[in-house]
Amino acid sequence: MTMTLSELTRAIQQHIDLEMDEEVAQGMAEHALGFFGFYNRIIDNALEPTDRNLFYMFQDYDLLTTESEETTLWDGREWRIHYWKFKPDLRERVESYMQRNRDPEDIDPFADIYGGQTNINSIWTRESERVTNPNAFTSDW
């Protein structure tokens, strides 16, 4: 599971400090996502000590987790590889948090303009028939 910049920014604010400036949280999120790219986990060896400290902090705040796997080298020795990855339920927790703390100004007043129609295209059927079938056009005048 990869995270978007806005999702990770919100997660950082939610888990670390609700009063954190969005630009600070976004900078931290950009830094972390720069390592992950399009992957859901990264190898620990790719991190510098200062970056690893950030990841440990994220782990303390329940944003990241670790996993490891072992492989046998050609000479018979066991080799352990450590990875960092986002918590599996992090996206759901962020979405839940966003739903609970939605700013009233963010609510779209026109979201239910069609009265909850499941198929919006059915509303426009009569008009689309006029356009696609010239013989169907009748004047209401």
C-alpha positions as semicolon CSV with decimal commas, in nm:
position;residue;x (nm);y (nm);z (nm)
1;M;0,000;0,000;0,000
2;T;0,149;0,328;-0,101
3;M;0,038;0,648;0,065
4;T;-0,034;0,978;-0,104
5;L;0,135;1,295;0,014
6;S;-0,187;1,436;0,157
7;E;-0,273;1,109;0,337
8;L;0,068;1,085;0,500
9;T;0,063;1,456;0,588
10;R;-0,270;1,409;0,766
11;A;-0,144;1,093;0,938
12;I;0,162;1,276;1,068
13;Q;-0,052;1,558;1,202
14;Q;-0,300;1,314;1,355
15;H;-0,044;1,091;1,522
16;I;0,233;1,331;1,614
17;D;0,077;1,672;1,681
18;L;-0,269;1,795;1,586
19;E;-0,142;2,153;1,605
20;M;0,154;2,085;1,374
21;D;0,181;2,329;1,086
22;E;0,073;2,159;0,764
23;E;0,391;2,267;0,584
24;V;0,607;2,096;0,849
25;A;0,403;1,776;0,831
26;Q;0,408;1,787;0,452
27;G;0,788;1,827;0,453
28;M;0,820;1,521;0,674
29;A;0,580;1,329;0,450
30;E;0,769;1,427;0,133
31;H;1,095;1,317;0,291
32;A;0,956;0,976;0,388
33;L;0,775;0,920;0,058
34;G;1,095;1,002;-0,128
35;F;1,231;0,672;-0,003
36;F;0,924;0,462;-0,082
37;G;0,846;0,587;-0,432
38;F;0,596;0,345;-0,583
39;Y;0,682;0,060;-0,348
40;N;0,505;-0,044;-0,030
41;R;0,829;-0,117;0,156
42;I;1,193;-0,013;0,149
43;I;1,509;-0,183;0,260
44;D;1,659;-0,049;0,581
45;N;2,011;-0,039;0,433
46;A;1,901;0,244;0,203
47;L;1,864;0,481;0,498
48;E;2,119;0,716;0,646
49;P;2,126;0,728;1,029
50;T;1,930;1,056;1,045
51;D;1,664;0,917;0,810
52;R;1,647;0,598;1,012
53;N;1,585;0,810;1,324
54;L;1,286;0,971;1,149
55;F;1,154;0,626;1,062
56;Y;1,196;0,512;1,424
57;M;1,000;0,819;1,531
58;F;0,726;0,731;1,281
59;Q;0,728;0,378;1,421
60;D;0,687;0,515;1,774
61;Y;0,385;0,715;1,655
62;D;0,231;0,404;1,492
63;L;0,279;0,515;1,130
64;L;0,544;0,266;1,015
65;T;0,630;-0,091;1,099
66;T;0,919;-0,322;1,020
67;E;0,945;-0,666;0,874
68;S;1,237;-0,888;0,793
69;E;1,311;-1,193;0,586
70;E;1,596;-1,438;0,584
71;T;1,771;-1,584;0,287
72;T;2,054;-1,830;0,251
73;L;2,366;-1,705;0,075
74;W;2,555;-1,919;-0,174
75;D;2,810;-2,015;0,092
76;G;2,540;-2,138;0,333
77;R;2,527;-1,837;0,566
78;E;2,192;-1,692;0,667
79;W;2,132;-1,328;0,575
80;R;1,855;-1,119;0,731
81;I;1,707;-0,826;0,538
82;H;1,510;-0,559;0,726
83;Y;1,236;-0,351;0,564
84;W;1,024;-0,051;0,660
85;K;0,661;-0,027;0,552
86;F;0,350;0,172;0,635
87;K;0,111;0,023;0,887
88;P;-0,153;-0,179;0,698
89;D;-0,449;0,008;0,848
90;L;-0,297;0,356;0,828
91;R;-0,502;0,471;0,528
92;E;-0,828;0,362;0,694
93;R;-0,735;0,541;1,017
94;V;-0,659;0,862;0,826
95;E;-0,990;0,843;0,635
96;S;-1,179;0,779;0,958
97;Y;-1,006;1,074;1,122
98;M;-1,087;1,298;0,824
99;Q;-1,455;1,200;0,838
100;R;-1,478;1,277;1,211
101;N;-1,298;1,610;1,183
102;R;-1,437;1,740;0,858
103;D;-1,443;2,117;0,842
104;P;-1,798;2,240;0,762
105;E;-1,649;2,463;0,494
106;D;-1,515;2,154;0,315
107;I;-1,863;2,005;0,274
108;D;-1,988;2,046;-0,081
109;P;-2,336;2,206;-0,064
110;F;-2,415;2,070;-0,412
111;A;-2,307;1,710;-0,347
112;D;-2,666;1,584;-0,335
113;I;-2,805;1,806;-0,609
114;Y;-2,957;1,513;-0,800
115;G;-3,130;1,373;-0,494
116;G;-2,907;1,070;-0,456
117;Q;-2,961;0,939;-0,809
118;T;-2,742;0,636;-0,858
119;N;-2,733;0,675;-1,234
120;I;-2,683;1,043;-1,311
121;N;-2,686;0,971;-1,685
122;S;-3,050;0,863;-1,665
123;I;-3,144;1,221;-1,577
124;W;-3,007;1,340;-1,909
125;T;-3,155;1,063;-2,126
126;R;-3,424;1,279;-2,286
127;E;-3,176;1,553;-2,377
128;S;-2,915;1,310;-2,508
129;E;-3,173;1,139;-2,731
130;R;-3,245;1,473;-2,897
131;V;-2,880;1,528;-2,970
132;T;-2,800;1,176;-3,093
133;N;-3,125;1,122;-3,287
134;P;-3,220;1,427;-3,497
135;N;-3,559;1,272;-3,581
136;A;-3,644;1,262;-3,212
137;F;-3,636;1,639;-3,187
138;T;-3,977;1,793;-3,150
139;S;-4,046;2,151;-3,080
140;D;-4,230;2,237;-2,763
141;W;-4,331;2,575;-2,910
